[in-house]
Amino acid sequence: MADYLSAQEAATRLGISTATLYSYVSRGLLRSEPSKGKTRRKRYRLDDVRRLEQKQTIRREPEKAAEGALSWGMPVLDSSITLIQDGRLYYRGQDALQLATSRSFEEVATLLWTGNFEAAGRLFDEPPPKLNIDYPVNLSTVERFQTILPQVAAVDLAAYDLSAESTTQTGARLLKSLTQAITEQPFDQSVAHSLQQQWQPEQPAVKPLLEAALILCADHELNVSAFTARCVASARGTPYQAVIAALAAFSGYRHGGASVRVEAFFHEARNGVQQTIKRYLQTGQALPGFMHPLYPDGDPRGRLLLELVGGRDKVGDEILAVTNGLGFRPNIDFALVYLQDGLGLPTGAGQVLFGIGRTAGWIAHCIEQYALDPLIRPRARYIGNLPAS
């Protein structure tokens, strides 16, 4: 019941009468559901009430609302790319989970960029640039990407054309280049096929699982890396420059680097799942790979990917058995590492899938931002020392 409020609780939080609360329901501003108990009294979703509270704050205290909007707050810009609503994820109005099991990654990238699947074949038929890159040893996934992109950008003069049509073509070349940064082989048919041939060439059944992971990671609305990409695009940086900047944000351990923490958690758990989880809880640390602020009932991306991979990782299954009893719900970061270990993929493969997949979303945000005139330039509220009079 923690996700729901009674009529009186909801009315009190909103500072209104119960009669006004009922009028909100009739106007579609608030959803009510019958309780599961014997009384069948109406209950009200907590996230709906919070949304109305935020709207009230915007009207009463616009400066405070603007501050809160920077951290899981109210929307700050319009977008037609991705919708997160009622615990579900949609790309251009289409259920992302259904796309993950019915479409190729290239088709979904094209959907994000153009609104349909039609140009996928044409966009991804073009061969990527041929570059001989000598990678330094021990580079991380993100560092490999950041090594190759400036070199590809230097010879891709078409990237300076920021029209929607040209940017989709640049996006396709960019995704192929990132894939080659991992495989160090010529691009082979598709992103998922190239990775499968590199990681598990004798296991063709791995390909659709990689495809699903790429699609589930393709976009997630206005996360920190997508916002970074949009800022660069608003300054009219090229798609390469926007993706390089987005990768810098992505590399942080609170975003794309989260899978590295989950990898370490899995490694610890091999010495004893119960003891490892207990150690985290005793020291007040959050378990890596669990919960998501936008999905109070559980991350649907992680749930689907775990269902698809299913029962292939003994340690991961033991972790899930313990955490399920604690009410912890795995997110996409956990599922990516579970897939990585369960399929016998190399260390860092989960982050590779996340990074290449999310690049499709960054390109979509660039295309959308290029069509807008304003430069993204928020103001800061100064709280330092005032100048001497």
C-alpha positions in Angstrom: 0.0 0.0 0.0 3.0 2.3 0.2 2.4 3.4 -3.4 -1.1 4.5 -2.7 -2.9 7.0 -0.5 -6.4 7.2 0.9 -8.7 10.0 -0.2 -8.1 11.9 3.0 -4.3 11.4 2.8 -4.2 12.6 -0.8 -6.4 15.6 -0.1 -4.3 16.6 2.9 -1.0 16.4 0.9 -2.6 18.6 -1.9 -4.2 21.0 0.5 -7.6 20.5 -0.9 -11.0 19.1 0.2 -12.0 15.6 -0.7 -14.7 17.1 -2.9 -12.0 18.9 -4.9 -10.1 15.6 -5.0 -13.0 13.8 -6.6 -13.3 16.6 -9.2 -9.7 16.0 -10.1 -10.5 12.4 -10.8 -13.5 13.3 -13.0 -11.2 15.8 -14.9 -8.6 13.1 -15.5 -6.0 14.8 -13.3 -5.8 11.9 -10.8 -6.5 8.2 -11.0 -8.4 6.3 -8.4 -8.5 2.5 -8.0 -10.6 0.3 -5.6 -8.7 -1.0 -2.6 -7.8 -4.7 -2.5 -9.4 -5.1 1.0 -13.0 -5.8 1.9 -14.0 -2.1 2.1 -13.2 -1.5 -1.7 -12.7 2.2 -0.8 -11.0 4.2 -3.5 -7.2 4.7 -3.3 -5.0 7.2 -5.2 -1.6 6.6 -6.8 1.2 8.3 -4.9 3.0 9.3 -8.1 -0.1 11.1 -9.4 -0.4 13.0 -6.1 3.3 13.9 -6.3 2.9 15.1 -9.9 0.1 17.4 -8.8 2.2 18.7 -5.9 4.9 19.6 -8.4 2.5 21.5 -10.5 1.3 23.4 -7.5 4.9 24.2 -6.6 5.5 25.6 -10.1 2.6 28.0 -9.8 3.4 29.1 -6.2 7.2 28.9 -6.2 8.7 28.9 -9.7 12.3 29.2 -8.6 12.0 26.2 -6.3 10.3 24.2 -9.0 13.1 25.0 -11.4 15.7 23.8 -8.9 13.8 20.6 -8.3 13.4 20.0 -12.0 17.1 19.3 -12.3 16.8 16.1 -10.2 14.0 13.7 -11.3 11.6 16.7 -11.2 9.2 18.2 -13.7 9.9 18.0 -17.4 12.1 20.8 -18.7 11.8 20.4 -22.4 9.5 18.9 -25.0 10.4 15.7 -26.8 8.6 13.1 -29.0 11.2 10.4 -28.7 10.6 8.4 -25.5 7.8 8.1 -23.0 8.1 6.6 -19.5 4.6 6.1 -18.1 2.9 3.8 -15.6 6.0 1.7 -15.3 6.3 1.2 -19.1 8.7 2.4 -21.7 7.7 3.6 -25.2 9.8 4.6 -28.2 7.8 7.0 -30.5 4.6 5.6 -29.0 5.6 1.9 -29.5 6.2 -0.4 -26.6 10.0 -0.8 -26.2 9.7 -4.3 -24.7 7.7 -5.5 -27.7 10.2 -4.0 -30.1 13.0 -5.8 -28.2 11.7 -9.1 -29.3 10.3 -8.3 -32.7 12.7 -5.8 -34.4 16.4 -5.4 -35.1 18.4 -2.8 -33.3 19.0 -1.0 -36.6 15.2 -0.8 -37.2 14.7 0.6 -33.7 17.5 3.2 -34.2 15.8 4.2 -37.4 12.4 4.5 -35.6 14.0 6.8 -33.0 15.6 9.0 -35.6 12.8 9.2 -38.2 9.6 8.0 -36.6 9.4 4.8 -38.7 11.4 1.7 -39.7 11.4 2.3 -43.5 14.9 3.7 -44.0 16.8 1.1 -41.9 18.1 -0.9 -44.8 19.3 2.1 -46.8 20.9 3.8 -43.8 22.9 0.8 -42.6 24.0 -0.5 -46.1 26.7 2.1 -46.4 30.2 0.8 -45.3 31.8 2.5 -42.4 35.1 4.4 -42.7 38.2 2.1 -42.8 40.6 3.1 -40.1 43.7 1.4 -38.7 43.7 2.3 -35.1 46.4 1.1 -32.6 44.6 1.0 -29.3 46.6 1.4 -26.1 46.4 -1.6 -23.8 43.9 -1.8 -21.0 41.4 0.7 -22.3 37.9 0.6 -20.8 34.9 0.4 -23.1 34.2 4.1 -23.0 37.9 4.9 -23.6 37.9 2.8 -26.7 34.9 4.7 -28.0 36.5 8.0 -27.1 39.7 6.9 -28.9 38.0 6.0 -32.2 35.4 8.7 -32.6 37.7 11.7 -33.0 39.6 9.9 -35.7 36.4 8.9 -37.5 35.0 12.4 -37.2 38.2 13.9 -38.7 37.5 12.2 -42.0 33.7 12.4 -42.0 33.1 15.9 -43.4 29.4 15.0 -44.1 28.8 15.1 -40.3 28.9 18.9 -40.5 25.6 18.8 -42.3 23.2 19.0 -39.4 20.0 18.3 -41.4 17.8 15.5 -40.1 18.5 13.3 -43.2 22.3 13.8 -43.0 22.4 13.3 -39.2 20.6 9.9 -39.5 23.3 8.8 -42.0 26.0 10.1 -39.7 24.3 8.2 -36.9 24.5 4.9 -38.8 28.2 5.4 -39.5 28.8 6.3 -35.9 27.2 3.1 -34.6 29.2 1.0 -37.0 32.4 2.7 -35.9 31.7 2.0 -32.2 31.0 -1.6 -33.0 34.3 -1.8 -34.9 36.1 -0.3 -31.9 35.1 -3.4 -29.9 35.5 -6.1 -32.5 38.5 -4.6 -34.4 37.0 -6.4 -37.4 35.0 -5.1 -40.4 31.4 -4.5 -39.6 29.4 -7.7 -40.4 25.7 -7.3 -41.3 24.5 -5.7 -38.1 25.6 -4.5 -34.7 24.3 -7.6 -32.9 25.7 -10.0 -35.5 29.1 -8.3 -35.4 29.3 -8.6 -31.6 28.0 -12.1 -31.6 30.6 -13.2 -34.1 33.3 -11.6 -32.0 32.1 -12.9 -28.6 30.4 -16.2 -29.3 30.9 -17.2 -33.0 29.7 -20.7 -32.4 26.5 -19.6 -30.6 24.0 -18.0 -33.1 21.3 -18.1 -30.5 23.2 -15.3 -28.6 22.4 -12.8 -31.3 18.7 -12.2 -30.5 19.6 -11.7 -26.9 22.2 -9.1 -27.8 19.6 -7.5 -30.1 17.1 -7.2 -27.2 19.7 -5.7 -24.9 20.7 -3.1 -27.4 17.1 -2.1 -28.0 16.2 -2.0 -24.3 19.2 0.4 -23.8 18.5 2.6 -26.8 16.9 5.5 -25.0 15.6 6.5 -21.7 14.2 10.0 -22.0 16.2 13.0 -20.6 18.9 11.2 -18.6 22.2 12.9 -17.9 24.0 11.7 -21.0 21.1 12.5 -23.3 20.8 16.0 -21.8 24.6 16.5 -22.3 24.2 15.5 -26.0 21.3 17.9 -26.4 23.4 20.7 -24.9 26.1 20.1 -27.4 23.6 19.8 -30.2 22.0 23.1 -29.2 25.4 24.7 -29.6 25.5 23.1 -33.0 28.3 20.7 -32.3 28.4 17.7 -34.7 26.8 14.3 -33.8 30.4 13.1 -33.1 31.0 15.9 -30.7 27.7 15.4 -29.0 28.3 11.6 -28.6 31.8 12.2 -27.3 30.4 14.5 -24.7 27.6 12.1 -23.8 30.1 9.3 -23.3 31.9 11.4 -20.7 28.7 11.7 -18.8 27.9 8.0 -19.5 31.2 6.9 -18.0 30.3 8.0 -14.5 29.5 5.2 -12.0 26.0 6.7 -11.4 25.1 6.1 -15.1 26.8 3.9 -17.7 29.5 3.0 -15.2 26.9 1.3 -13.0 27.5 -2.0 -14.7 31.1 -2.0 -13.6 29.8 -1.8 -10.0 27.4 -4.7 -10.7 30.3 -6.7 -12.1 32.2 -6.2 -8.9 29.1 -7.2 -6.9 28.8 -10.4 -8.9 32.5 -11.1 -8.4 32.2 -10.7 -4.6 29.1 -12.8 -4.5 30.9 -15.8 -6.0 32.5 -16.1 -2.5 29.1 -16.3 -0.8 25.9 -14.6 -1.9 24.3 -14.3 1.6 27.5 -12.9 3.2 28.1 -10.4 0.4 24.5 -9.0 0.5 24.7 -8.9 4.3 27.9 -6.9 4.1 26.4 -4.3 1.8 23.3 -3.9 4.0 25.2 -3.8 7.2 27.4 -1.0 5.9 24.4 1.0 4.6 25.4 0.5 0.9 22.8 0.2 -1.7 23.0 -3.1 -3.6 24.3 -2.3 -7.1 21.9 -3.1 -9.9 18.6 -2.8 -8.0 15.7 -0.3 -8.0 15.1 2.7 -10.3 13.4 6.0 -9.3 11.2 6.0 -12.5 10.0 2.4 -11.9 8.7 1.9 -8.4 7.3 -1.4 -9.3 10.4 -2.6 -11.0 12.4 -1.8 -14.1 10.6 -3.5 -17.1 13.8 -3.5 -19.1 15.7 -5.6 -16.6 12.7 -7.8 -16.0 12.4 -8.7 -19.7 16.1 -9.2 -20.3 16.3 -11.6 -17.3 13.3 -13.5 -18.6 14.9 -13.8 -22.0 18.3 -15.0 -20.7 16.7 -17.1 -17.9 18.6 -19.4 -15.6 22.0 -19.2 -17.2 24.0 -17.6 -14.3 24.1 -19.5 -11.0 25.4 -16.6 -9.0 23.0 -14.2 -10.5 20.1 -16.6 -9.8 21.2 -16.9 -6.1 21.4 -13.1 -5.8 17.9 -12.8 -7.3 16.5 -15.4 -4.9 17.8 -13.5 -1.8 16.9 -10.0 -3.0 13.4 -11.0 -4.1 12.7 -11.9 -0.5 13.9 -8.4 0.5 11.7 -6.7 -2.0 14.6 -5.5 -4.2 13.8 -5.3 -7.9 16.7 -5.7 -10.4 17.2 -3.0 -13.0 18.7 -3.0 -16.5 22.3 -2.7 -15.1 21.9 -6.0 -13.2 20.3 -7.7 -16.2 23.2 -6.6 -18.5 25.8 -8.2 -16.2 23.6 -11.3 -15.7 23.4 -11.6 -19.5 27.2 -11.0 -19.8 28.1 -13.7 -17.3 25.3 -16.1 -18.3 26.3 -16.1 -21.9 30.0 -16.3 -21.2 30.7 -12.9 -22.7 33.9 -10.9 -21.9 34.2 -8.6 -19.0 32.7 -5.2 -19.9 30.3 -6.6 -22.5 27.3 -5.3 -20.6 28.6 -1.8 -20.7 29.4 -2.2 -24.5 25.8 -3.1 -25.1 24.6 -0.2 -23.0 26.9 2.3 -24.6 26.3 1.3 -28.3 22.6 1.0 -27.6 22.2 4.3 -25.9 24.1 6.0 -28.8 21.0 5.5 -30.9 19.1 7.6 -28.4 21.7 10.3 -28.3 21.6 10.7 -32.1 17.8 10.9 -31.9 18.1 13.7 -29.3 20.6 15.5 -31.5 18.2 15.4 -34.5 15.4 16.8 -32.3 17.6 19.5 -30.9 19.0 20.6 -34.3 15.4 21.4 -35.3 15.1 23.9 -32.5 16.6 27.4 -32.4 17.3 28.2 -28.7 20.7 27.5 -27.1 20.2 25.5 -23.9 21.5 27.9 -21.4 19.9 27.7 -17.9 20.6 30.4 -15.2 22.2 29.8 -11.8 20.9 31.3 -8.6 24.0 33.0 -7.0 24.4 32.2 -3.3 28.1 33.3 -2.9 29.6 36.4 -1.4 28.1 39.7 -2.7 30.4 42.2 -4.2 31.5 45.1 -2.0 29.4 48.2 -2.5 
